[in-house]
Amino acid sequence: MLHLPVFSKIDPWKRCSAVAATVVLCTAFQLPTLAQVSPAPAAELSHSAYLLGSGDQLDITVFDYQEFTGSKIILPDGTIIMPMVGAVAAAGKTTEQLAREITARLQSLLVNPVVTVSLSALRPVSVNVAGEVMRPGTIQLRSLTTASPVVGSIVEIPSNTTEGTPTVSTALVAAGGITRSADIRHVVLKHRDRTEPIIINLWDAIASENAPPDFILQDGDSIFIPRLEAGETLDTRLSSRSSFAPATVRVRIVGEVKNPGEVRVSPDSSISSAVAIAGGPTVDARLSRVAFVRLNESGQVERQTIDLSDLIDNYQIQDGDVIIVPKKNSSSIVDSLGRIFSPLGALFNIINGF
């Protein structure tokens, strides 16, 4: 009677090489050889320069060893914990480098381990956004969905990349969107691992077929949106409809509208559409003398009287604009405001010139 030796559950190849009789049995059971092991599809591998860090989520596969396969999140100390291996340093490595490190650590336990590591979710990324955005400063971006198969520090986003990836465009949205004075033709991206800044023409992304690549950001990156030079203009209606613009702007509407107060409107809205969002004019509204008050970029107050009798105009609303709809037969706009309780008392002197 043949007595076979007992071998570790996690070493099928060692079980085949211990004694000749075992080799014969393993051959009979046709265990796979390394030549028969199919590598993971290329789409599942990351060949990028993205450096892993705390908070990144990984999918680790060790072929034919379920106990080493699974999802791992890189801990605050930059490591992941592997069964029977312990802590493995992951921060600062690419997925390929980490796969090689895990392979080396498993060599003493397994015979020719086949290891793949892929990035399944990106860690939060802190970047600084300065210049012509609504809320400049440091923002934190988090991947809300599965990361794309190829994630790099400076790469073009593939078409199948999911929303939520930390990119230049998502950073601008998180910063409240661009202002009307933003020169998005010369957006400056400074990457922590590059000495030379990258200049991105985001205007081409909305105004031509030559859209620039969107760039994936990493911790420590910074974005600067310059201001248009004096005399330079861009199509503000086109830019206000872009994904870089703020979702809404705040406008205060007082006087003879059904729902006076602050309303939020899309940045490409007209004065008449803002009045409509405020419930529309009352029957007492004097639409031929609607007042429009704006604080311009130089800090000066601009005042205009607009005829909205047809509820049609070509003006474009900006954040902070004030619209005053007076009452019929009132001697001035201030008279119509006298019966309205609102925090606009400080504007009475400003608009008294009407």
Contacts in CASP RR format, 6 or more apart in sequence:
PFRMAT RR
TARGET T0000
AUTHOR 0000-0000-0000
METHOD contacts of the structure
MODEL  1
MLHLPVFSKIDPWKRCSAVAATVVLCTAFQLPTLAQVSPAPAAELSHSAY
LLGSGDQLDITVFDYQEFTGSKIILPDGTIIMPMVGAVAAAGKTTEQLAR
EITARLQSLLVNPVVTVSLSALRPVSVNVAGEVMRPGTIQLRSLTTASPV
VGSIVEIPSNTTEGTPTVSTALVAAGGITRSADIRHVVLKHRDRTEPIII
NLWDAIASENAPPDFILQDGDSIFIPRLEAGETLDTRLSSRSSFAPATVR
VRIVGEVKNPGEVRVSPDSSISSAVAIAGGPTVDARLSRVAFVRLNESGQ
VERQTIDLSDLIDNYQIQDGDVIIVPKKNSSSIVDSLGRIFSPLGALFNI
INGF
2 21 0 8 1.000
4 19 0 8 1.000
4 21 0 8 1.000
4 22 0 8 1.000
4 25 0 8 1.000
5 18 0 8 1.000
5 19 0 8 1.000
5 22 0 8 1.000
7 14 0 8 1.000
7 15 0 8 1.000
7 18 0 8 1.000
8 14 0 8 1.000
8 15 0 8 1.000
10 65 0 8 1.000
10 67 0 8 1.000
10 84 0 8 1.000
10 109 0 8 1.000
10 110 0 8 1.000
11 109 0 8 1.000
11 110 0 8 1.000
11 111 0 8 1.000
12 26 0 8 1.000
12 31 0 8 1.000
12 64 0 8 1.000
12 111 0 8 1.000
13 31 0 8 1.000
13 110 0 8 1.000
13 111 0 8 1.000
13 112 0 8 1.000
14 111 0 8 1.000
15 22 0 8 1.000
15 26 0 8 1.000
16 22 0 8 1.000
16 23 0 8 1.000
16 26 0 8 1.000
16 27 0 8 1.000
16 31 0 8 1.000
17 23 0 8 1.000
17 111 0 8 1.000
32 64 0 8 1.000
34 112 0 8 1.000
34 114 0 8 1.000
37 63 0 8 1.000
37 64 0 8 1.000
37 114 0 8 1.000
39 114 0 8 1.000
39 116 0 8 1.000
40 61 0 8 1.000
40 116 0 8 1.000
40 118 0 8 1.000
43 149 0 8 1.000
44 116 0 8 1.000
44 118 0 8 1.000
44 149 0 8 1.000
45 95 0 8 1.000
45 96 0 8 1.000
45 116 0 8 1.000
45 118 0 8 1.000
45 149 0 8 1.000
46 94 0 8 1.000
46 95 0 8 1.000
46 96 0 8 1.000
46 117 0 8 1.000
46 118 0 8 1.000
46 119 0 8 1.000
46 149 0 8 1.000
46 150 0 8 1.000
46 151 0 8 1.000
47 96 0 8 1.000
47 150 0 8 1.000
48 94 0 8 1.000
48 95 0 8 1.000
48 150 0 8 1.000
48 151 0 8 1.000
48 152 0 8 1.000
48 153 0 8 1.000
48 155 0 8 1.000
49 94 0 8 1.000
49 152 0 8 1.000
49 153 0 8 1.000
49 154 0 8 1.000
49 155 0 8 1.000
50 94 0 8 1.000
50 95 0 8 1.000
50 119 0 8 1.000
50 151 0 8 1.000
50 152 0 8 1.000
50 153 0 8 1.000
50 216 0 8 1.000
50 218 0 8 1.000
51 91 0 8 1.000
51 92 0 8 1.000
51 93 0 8 1.000
51 94 0 8 1.000
51 153 0 8 1.000
51 218 0 8 1.000
52 58 0 8 1.000
52 74 0 8 1.000
52 90 0 8 1.000
52 91 0 8 1.000
52 92 0 8 1.000
52 93 0 8 1.000
52 94 0 8 1.000
52 95 0 8 1.000
52 98 0 8 1.000
52 119 0 8 1.000
53 74 0 8 1.000
53 78 0 8 1.000
53 90 0 8 1.000
53 91 0 8 1.000
53 92 0 8 1.000
53 123 0 8 1.000
54 74 0 8 1.000
54 75 0 8 1.000
54 76 0 8 1.000
54 77 0 8 1.000
54 78 0 8 1.000
54 91 0 8 1.000
54 123 0 8 1.000
55 73 0 8 1.000
55 74 0 8 1.000
55 75 0 8 1.000
55 123 0 8 1.000
55 124 0 8 1.000
56 73 0 8 1.000
56 74 0 8 1.000
56 90 0 8 1.000
56 119 0 8 1.000
56 121 0 8 1.000
56 122 0 8 1.000
56 123 0 8 1.000
57 71 0 8 1.000
57 72 0 8 1.000
57 73 0 8 1.000
57 74 0 8 1.000
57 119 0 8 1.000
57 120 0 8 1.000
57 121 0 8 1.000
57 123 0 8 1.000
58 71 0 8 1.000
58 72 0 8 1.000
58 73 0 8 1.000
58 74 0 8 1.000
58 80 0 8 1.000
58 90 0 8 1.000
58 95 0 8 1.000
58 98 0 8 1.000
58 117 0 8 1.000
58 118 0 8 1.000
58 119 0 8 1.000
58 120 0 8 1.000
59 70 0 8 1.000
59 71 0 8 1.000
59 117 0 8 1.000
59 118 0 8 1.000
59 119 0 8 1.000
59 120 0 8 1.000
60 68 0 8 1.000
60 69 0 8 1.000
60 70 0 8 1.000
60 71 0 8 1.000
60 72 0 8 1.000
60 80 0 8 1.000
60 82 0 8 1.000
60 102 0 8 1.000
60 115 0 8 1.000
60 116 0 8 1.000
60 117 0 8 1.000
61 69 0 8 1.000
61 70 0 8 1.000
61 115 0 8 1.000
61 116 0 8 1.000
61 117 0 8 1.000
62 68 0 8 1.000
62 69 0 8 1.000
62 102 0 8 1.000
62 106 0 8 1.000
62 110 0 8 1.000
62 113 0 8 1.000
62 114 0 8 1.000
62 115 0 8 1.000
63 113 0 8 1.000
63 114 0 8 1.000
63 115 0 8 1.000
64 114 0 8 1.000
65 110 0 8 1.000
65 113 0 8 1.000
67 83 0 8 1.000
68 82 0 8 1.000
68 83 0 8 1.000
68 106 0 8 1.000
68 113 0 8 1.000
71 120 0 8 1.000
72 80 0 8 1.000
72 81 0 8 1.000
72 82 0 8 1.000
73 80 0 8 1.000
74 80 0 8 1.000
74 90 0 8 1.000
74 91 0 8 1.000
74 123 0 8 1.000
75 81 0 8 1.000
77 87 0 8 1.000
78 89 0 8 1.000
78 90 0 8 1.000
78 91 0 8 1.000
79 87 0 8 1.000
79 88 0 8 1.000
79 89 0 8 1.000
79 90 0 8 1.000
79 91 0 8 1.000
80 87 0 8 1.000
80 88 0 8 1.000
80 90 0 8 1.000
81 87 0 8 1.000
81 88 0 8 1.000
82 88 0 8 1.000
82 102 0 8 1.000
82 105 0 8 1.000
84 109 0 8 1.000
85 102 0 8 1.000
85 105 0 8 1.000
85 106 0 8 1.000
85 109 0 8 1.000
88 98 0 8 1.000
88 101 0 8 1.000
88 102 0 8 1.000
88 105 0 8 1.000
89 101 0 8 1.000
90 98 0 8 1.000
93 101 0 8 1.000
95 117 0 8 1.000
95 118 0 8 1.000
95 119 0 8 1.000
96 117 0 8 1.000
98 117 0 8 1.000
99 115 0 8 1.000
99 116 0 8 1.000
99 117 0 8 1.000
102 113 0 8 1.000
102 115 0 8 1.000
102 117 0 8 1.000
103 113 0 8 1.000
103 115 0 8 1.000
106 113 0 8 1.000
106 115 0 8 1.000
107 113 0 8 1.000
118 149 0 8 1.000
119 147 0 8 1.000
119 151 0 8 1.000
120 146 0 8 1.000
120 147 0 8 1.000
121 143 0 8 1.000
121 145 0 8 1.000
121 146 0 8 1.000
121 147 0 8 1.000
122 142 0 8 1.000
122 143 0 8 1.000
122 147 0 8 1.000
122 151 0 8 1.000
122 165 0 8 1.000
122 166 0 8 1.000
123 142 0 8 1.000
123 143 0 8 1.000
124 140 0 8 1.000
124 141 0 8 1.000
124 142 0 8 1.000
125 140 0 8 1.000
125 141 0 8 1.000
125 142 0 8 1.000
125 166 0 8 1.000
125 217 0 8 1.000
125 218 0 8 1.000
125 219 0 8 1.000
125 221 0 8 1.000
126 138 0 8 1.000
126 139 0 8 1.000
126 140 0 8 1.000
126 141 0 8 1.000
126 219 0 8 1.000
126 220 0 8 1.000
127 138 0 8 1.000
127 139 0 8 1.000
127 141 0 8 1.000
127 166 0 8 1.000
127 171 0 8 1.000
127 217 0 8 1.000
127 219 0 8 1.000
127 220 0 8 1.000
127 221 0 8 1.000
127 222 0 8 1.000
127 223 0 8 1.000
128 137 0 8 1.000
128 138 0 8 1.000
128 139 0 8 1.000
128 220 0 8 1.000
128 221 0 8 1.000
128 222 0 8 1.000
128 223 0 8 1.000
129 136 0 8 1.000
129 137 0 8 1.000
129 138 0 8 1.000
129 139 0 8 1.000
129 171 0 8 1.000
129 172 0 8 1.000
129 174 0 8 1.000
129 175 0 8 1.000
129 222 0 8 1.000
129 223 0 8 1.000
129 225 0 8 1.000
130 136 0 8 1.000
130 137 0 8 1.000
130 222 0 8 1.000
130 223 0 8 1.000
130 224 0 8 1.000
130 225 0 8 1.000
131 182 0 8 1.000
131 224 0 8 1.000
131 225 0 8 1.000
131 226 0 8 1.000
131 227 0 8 1.000
132 178 0 8 1.000
132 179 0 8 1.000
132 181 0 8 1.000
132 182 0 8 1.000
132 183 0 8 1.000
132 225 0 8 1.000
132 226 0 8 1.000
132 227 0 8 1.000
133 172 0 8 1.000
133 175 0 8 1.000
133 176 0 8 1.000
133 177 0 8 1.000
133 178 0 8 1.000
133 179 0 8 1.000
133 182 0 8 1.000
133 225 0 8 1.000
134 175 0 8 1.000
134 176 0 8 1.000
134 177 0 8 1.000
134 178 0 8 1.000
134 179 0 8 1.000
134 246 0 8 1.000
134 319 0 8 1.000
135 175 0 8 1.000
135 176 0 8 1.000
136 175 0 8 1.000
137 175 0 8 1.000
139 171 0 8 1.000
139 174 0 8 1.000
139 175 0 8 1.000
141 164 0 8 1.000
141 166 0 8 1.000
141 170 0 8 1.000
141 171 0 8 1.000
141 174 0 8 1.000
141 217 0 8 1.000
142 164 0 8 1.000
142 166 0 8 1.000
143 164 0 8 1.000
143 165 0 8 1.000
143 166 0 8 1.000
144 163 0 8 1.000
144 164 0 8 1.000
145 162 0 8 1.000
145 163 0 8 1.000
145 164 0 8 1.000
146 162 0 8 1.000
147 162 0 8 1.000
147 165 0 8 1.000
148 157 0 8 1.000
148 158 0 8 1.000
148 160 0 8 1.000
148 161 0 8 1.000
148 162 0 8 1.000
148 165 0 8 1.000
149 158 0 8 1.000
150 158 0 8 1.000
151 165 0 8 1.000
151 216 0 8 1.000
152 216 0 8 1.000
153 191 0 8 1.000
153 193 0 8 1.000
153 216 0 8 1.000
153 218 0 8 1.000
154 191 0 8 1.000
154 194 0 8 1.000
154 198 0 8 1.000
154 215 0 8 1.000
154 216 0 8 1.000
155 213 0 8 1.000
155 215 0 8 1.000
155 216 0 8 1.000
156 213 0 8 1.000
156 214 0 8 1.000
156 215 0 8 1.000
157 165 0 8 1.000
157 167 0 8 1.000
157 213 0 8 1.000
157 214 0 8 1.000
157 215 0 8 1.000
157 216 0 8 1.000
164 170 0 8 1.000
165 216 0 8 1.000
166 216 0 8 1.000
166 217 0 8 1.000
166 218 0 8 1.000
167 214 0 8 1.000
167 215 0 8 1.000
167 216 0 8 1.000
167 217 0 8 1.000
168 187 0 8 1.000
168 189 0 8 1.000
168 200 0 8 1.000
168 202 0 8 1.000
168 214 0 8 1.000
168 215 0 8 1.000
168 217 0 8 1.000
168 223 0 8 1.000
169 202 0 8 1.000
169 205 0 8 1.000
169 214 0 8 1.000
169 243 0 8 1.000
169 244 0 8 1.000
171 217 0 8 1.000
171 223 0 8 1.000
172 178 0 8 1.000
172 223 0 8 1.000
172 225 0 8 1.000
172 244 0 8 1.000
173 243 0 8 1.000
173 244 0 8 1.000
176 246 0 8 1.000
176 247 0 8 1.000
177 244 0 8 1.000
177 245 0 8 1.000
177 246 0 8 1.000
178 184 0 8 1.000
178 225 0 8 1.000
178 239 0 8 1.000
178 244 0 8 1.000
178 245 0 8 1.000
178 246 0 8 1.000
180 236 0 8 1.000
180 239 0 8 1.000
180 240 0 8 1.000
180 318 0 8 1.000
181 227 0 8 1.000
181 228 0 8 1.000
181 297 0 8 1.000
182 225 0 8 1.000
182 226 0 8 1.000
182 227 0 8 1.000
182 228 0 8 1.000
182 239 0 8 1.000
182 244 0 8 1.000
183 225 0 8 1.000
183 226 0 8 1.000
183 227 0 8 1.000
183 228 0 8 1.000
183 229 0 8 1.000
183 232 0 8 1.000
183 234 0 8 1.000
184 201 0 8 1.000
184 202 0 8 1.000
184 203 0 8 1.000
184 225 0 8 1.000
184 234 0 8 1.000
184 239 0 8 1.000
184 244 0 8 1.000
185 201 0 8 1.000
185 202 0 8 1.000
185 203 0 8 1.000
185 204 0 8 1.000
185 234 0 8 1.000
186 199 0 8 1.000
186 201 0 8 1.000
186 226 0 8 1.000
187 199 0 8 1.000
187 200 0 8 1.000
187 201 0 8 1.000
187 202 0 8 1.000
187 223 0 8 1.000
187 224 0 8 1.000
187 225 0 8 1.000
187 226 0 8 1.000
188 197 0 8 1.000
188 198 0 8 1.000
188 199 0 8 1.000
188 200 0 8 1.000
188 223 0 8 1.000
188 224 0 8 1.000
188 226 0 8 1.000
189 197 0 8 1.000
189 198 0 8 1.000
189 199 0 8 1.000
189 200 0 8 1.000
189 215 0 8 1.000
189 221 0 8 1.000
189 222 0 8 1.000
189 223 0 8 1.000
190 197 0 8 1.000
190 198 0 8 1.000
190 221 0 8 1.000
190 222 0 8 1.000
190 223 0 8 1.000
190 224 0 8 1.000
191 198 0 8 1.000
191 218 0 8 1.000
191 221 0 8 1.000
192 218 0 8 1.000
192 219 0 8 1.000
192 220 0 8 1.000
192 221 0 8 1.000
193 218 0 8 1.000
198 215 0 8 1.000
200 212 0 8 1.000
200 215 0 8 1.000
201 212 0 8 1.000
202 212 0 8 1.000
202 244 0 8 1.000
203 234 0 8 1.000
203 239 0 8 1.000
204 210 0 8 1.000
204 211 0 8 1.000
204 212 0 8 1.000
205 211 0 8 1.000
205 212 0 8 1.000
205 242 0 8 1.000
206 238 0 8 1.000
206 239 0 8 1.000
206 241 0 8 1.000
206 242 0 8 1.000
206 244 0 8 1.000
207 235 0 8 1.000
207 238 0 8 1.000
228 234 0 8 1.000
236 316 0 8 1.000
237 268 0 8 1.000
237 316 0 8 1.000
239 245 0 8 1.000
240 266 0 8 1.000
240 267 0 8 1.000
240 268 0 8 1.000
240 316 0 8 1.000
241 268 0 8 1.000
245 267 0 8 1.000
245 268 0 8 1.000
246 267 0 8 1.000
246 319 0 8 1.000
247 266 0 8 1.000
248 264 0 8 1.000
248 265 0 8 1.000
248 266 0 8 1.000
248 267 0 8 1.000
249 264 0 8 1.000
249 265 0 8 1.000
249 266 0 8 1.000
249 267 0 8 1.000
249 269 0 8 1.000
249 317 0 8 1.000
249 318 0 8 1.000
249 319 0 8 1.000
249 320 0 8 1.000
249 321 0 8 1.000
250 262 0 8 1.000
250 263 0 8 1.000
250 264 0 8 1.000
250 319 0 8 1.000
250 320 0 8 1.000
251 262 0 8 1.000
251 263 0 8 1.000
251 264 0 8 1.000
251 265 0 8 1.000
251 269 0 8 1.000
251 274 0 8 1.000
251 317 0 8 1.000
251 319 0 8 1.000
251 320 0 8 1.000
251 321 0 8 1.000
251 322 0 8 1.000
251 323 0 8 1.000
252 261 0 8 1.000
252 262 0 8 1.000
252 263 0 8 1.000
252 320 0 8 1.000
252 321 0 8 1.000
252 322 0 8 1.000
252 323 0 8 1.000
252 342 0 8 1.000
252 344 0 8 1.000
253 260 0 8 1.000
253 261 0 8 1.000
253 262 0 8 1.000
253 263 0 8 1.000
253 274 0 8 1.000
253 275 0 8 1.000
253 278 0 8 1.000
253 322 0 8 1.000
253 323 0 8 1.000
253 324 0 8 1.000
253 325 0 8 1.000
254 260 0 8 1.000
254 261 0 8 1.000
254 322 0 8 1.000
254 323 0 8 1.000
254 324 0 8 1.000
254 325 0 8 1.000
254 337 0 8 1.000
254 340 0 8 1.000
254 342 0 8 1.000
254 344 0 8 1.000
255 285 0 8 1.000
255 324 0 8 1.000
255 325 0 8 1.000
255 326 0 8 1.000
255 327 0 8 1.000
255 336 0 8 1.000
255 337 0 8 1.000
255 340 0 8 1.000
256 281 0 8 1.000
256 282 0 8 1.000
256 284 0 8 1.000
256 285 0 8 1.000
256 286 0 8 1.000
256 325 0 8 1.000
256 326 0 8 1.000
256 327 0 8 1.000
256 336 0 8 1.000
257 275 0 8 1.000
257 278 0 8 1.000
257 279 0 8 1.000
257 280 0 8 1.000
257 281 0 8 1.000
257 282 0 8 1.000
257 285 0 8 1.000
257 325 0 8 1.000
258 278 0 8 1.000
258 279 0 8 1.000
258 280 0 8 1.000
258 281 0 8 1.000
258 282 0 8 1.000
259 278 0 8 1.000
259 279 0 8 1.000
259 280 0 8 1.000
260 278 0 8 1.000
260 340 0 8 1.000
260 342 0 8 1.000
261 278 0 8 1.000
261 342 0 8 1.000
263 274 0 8 1.000
263 277 0 8 1.000
263 278 0 8 1.000
265 273 0 8 1.000
265 274 0 8 1.000
265 277 0 8 1.000
265 317 0 8 1.000
267 316 0 8 1.000
267 317 0 8 1.000
267 318 0 8 1.000
267 319 0 8 1.000
268 316 0 8 1.000
269 277 0 8 1.000
269 316 0 8 1.000
269 317 0 8 1.000
270 312 0 8 1.000
270 313 0 8 1.000
270 314 0 8 1.000
270 315 0 8 1.000
270 316 0 8 1.000
270 317 0 8 1.000
271 290 0 8 1.000
271 292 0 8 1.000
271 306 0 8 1.000
271 308 0 8 1.000
271 313 0 8 1.000
271 315 0 8 1.000
271 317 0 8 1.000
271 323 0 8 1.000
272 308 0 8 1.000
272 311 0 8 1.000
272 312 0 8 1.000
272 313 0 8 1.000
273 317 0 8 1.000
274 317 0 8 1.000
274 321 0 8 1.000
274 323 0 8 1.000
275 281 0 8 1.000
275 290 0 8 1.000
275 308 0 8 1.000
275 311 0 8 1.000
275 323 0 8 1.000
275 325 0 8 1.000
276 311 0 8 1.000
281 287 0 8 1.000
281 308 0 8 1.000
281 311 0 8 1.000
281 325 0 8 1.000
284 327 0 8 1.000
284 328 0 8 1.000
285 325 0 8 1.000
285 326 0 8 1.000
285 327 0 8 1.000
285 328 0 8 1.000
286 325 0 8 1.000
286 326 0 8 1.000
286 327 0 8 1.000
286 328 0 8 1.000
286 329 0 8 1.000
286 330 0 8 1.000
286 336 0 8 1.000
287 307 0 8 1.000
287 308 0 8 1.000
287 309 0 8 1.000
287 311 0 8 1.000
287 325 0 8 1.000
288 307 0 8 1.000
288 308 0 8 1.000
288 309 0 8 1.000
289 305 0 8 1.000
289 307 0 8 1.000
289 326 0 8 1.000
289 333 0 8 1.000
289 354 0 8 1.000
290 305 0 8 1.000
290 306 0 8 1.000
290 307 0 8 1.000
290 308 0 8 1.000
290 323 0 8 1.000
290 324 0 8 1.000
290 325 0 8 1.000
290 326 0 8 1.000
291 303 0 8 1.000
291 304 0 8 1.000
291 305 0 8 1.000
291 306 0 8 1.000
291 322 0 8 1.000
291 323 0 8 1.000
291 324 0 8 1.000
291 326 0 8 1.000
291 333 0 8 1.000
291 351 0 8 1.000
291 354 0 8 1.000
292 303 0 8 1.000
292 304 0 8 1.000
292 305 0 8 1.000
292 306 0 8 1.000
292 315 0 8 1.000
292 321 0 8 1.000
292 322 0 8 1.000
292 323 0 8 1.000
292 324 0 8 1.000
293 301 0 8 1.000
293 302 0 8 1.000
293 303 0 8 1.000
293 321 0 8 1.000
293 322 0 8 1.000
293 323 0 8 1.000
293 324 0 8 1.000
293 347 0 8 1.000
293 350 0 8 1.000
293 351 0 8 1.000
294 301 0 8 1.000
294 302 0 8 1.000
294 318 0 8 1.000
294 320 0 8 1.000
294 321 0 8 1.000
294 322 0 8 1.000
295 301 0 8 1.000
295 302 0 8 1.000
295 320 0 8 1.000
296 302 0 8 1.000
301 350 0 8 1.000
303 350 0 8 1.000
303 351 0 8 1.000
303 353 0 8 1.000
303 354 0 8 1.000
305 354 0 8 1.000
306 313 0 8 1.000
306 315 0 8 1.000
322 344 0 8 1.000
322 347 0 8 1.000
324 333 0 8 1.000
324 336 0 8 1.000
324 337 0 8 1.000
324 351 0 8 1.000
325 336 0 8 1.000
326 332 0 8 1.000
326 333 0 8 1.000
326 335 0 8 1.000
326 336 0 8 1.000
327 335 0 8 1.000
327 336 0 8 1.000
330 336 0 8 1.000
332 352 0 8 1.000
332 354 0 8 1.000
333 351 0 8 1.000
333 354 0 8 1.000
334 348 0 8 1.000
334 351 0 8 1.000
334 352 0 8 1.000
334 354 0 8 1.000
337 344 0 8 1.000
337 345 0 8 1.000
337 348 0 8 1.000
337 351 0 8 1.000
END
